[in-house]
Amino acid sequence: MPDILPLIGRSEPLFTSDIFAHEEELSRIVAASRFLVIGGAGSIGSAVAREIFRRGPRLLHVVDISENNLVELVRDIRSSLGYIEGEFATFALDCGSDIFDAFMSNGPGYDYVLNLSALKHVRSEKDPFTLMRMIDVNIFNTDKTMAQAKEKGAQKYFCVSTDKAANPVNMMGASKRIMEMFLMRRSLDLTVSTARFANVAFSDGSLLYGFNRRMEKEQPLAAPNDVRRYFVTPQESGELCLMSCLLGENRDIFFPKLNDAINLITFSEIAEKYLGRRGYEPVQCATEDEARQRVGELKKKNKYPVCFFQSDTTGEKDFEEFYTAGETPDMDRFESMGVIKNGAGHDDQKLEYFVKTIRDLRAKNTWSRKDLIDIFNLMIPEFQHKETGKFLDGKM
């Protein structure tokens, strides 16, 4: 795969100076500590696990629902970083299961628990059942595992959020915003920090990841040409999470300092850069059918069919932002990272109403998308759900 940085419009890694400035402290903390990384075999989770492993922790346990991804994580770490004196082990577990509960109850306990598990796709809001699972994974599993971390004596809990939680227009971003509310309540008992960051370029399941798969299968590239996004590399995602986890104060939300005039880029621009790096000239096709039919013909001429279009699907935000007008970021502590400082305020009555409403819907064994959108609107009065009736699964 071509070098990621030029594809996302940058020539240098984002966090090099901050990592260098704090490396001694980061390495000292890691070497003295025991870590659990939940969802640690996905794109972000594996990047975090690598950042911890390379600094020689006393103990590193990685939990993930994907057995295959865990196998690849171990192979990748062994092949690139080798071995450490401390314990390194992986467990193919669902953190929402009673088996995981037993694992936590009978385990050694951890100094730091990092939760990277999430349903992260906007496309997951297309049906009421996947939406309910999103609530389970993004909200209730987070609340549960934070309580378990506290019970086993953890000193810090980190959970990844998203830039889409700032002024959310889709259910994925809104679920992470509600997750942050539950984190604030738990922060009264256990120190917590989190991070909102941009799209992770070429992460599993992402549109850019799909570019590799499409070319492997000799299929055209399709992308919106009007949706601008911030991007970080997988390594940068791991570095940001590690910095927030180890150096963040209670209720801090870290985010990358990215310039909207320089760093926002459309998917279609990346597709063109990607094809150029692969030695192909992009050829815009008028329809999906034309793009599918012309792959073989155009490849012979070192050209490649693309289908760029204007976005019209539910929940797509035109651009990304890391904090809202009501949040005050500290832009001075780090060179390349901002920090949103939060108080302990939360509406306990509203959180309990949310729990009861979801529990009652599930007890009835039937619910609609509207039921879930309504309760999200109650939780987030400023929520501006962008409903178009069209979803990404209806596109190429």
JOURPE-V625967 format. One record per helix or strand of 3 or more residues. SS is the DSSP state (h for helix, s for strand). FROM is the first residue (numbers start at 1). TO is the last residue. Records with the same first field share a line. If there is no record, write none. Layout:
SS = FROM-TO, FROM-TO
//
This chain:
h = 4-7, 16-31, 43-53, 67-80, 98-106, 122-125, 128-151, 163-165, 171-186, 207-216, 234-247, 267-277, 288-293, 295-299, 348-364, 369-379, 392-394
s = 34-38, 59-64, 87-92, 112-115, 156-160, 192-195, 221-224, 252-256, 281-284, 303-309, 337-340
//
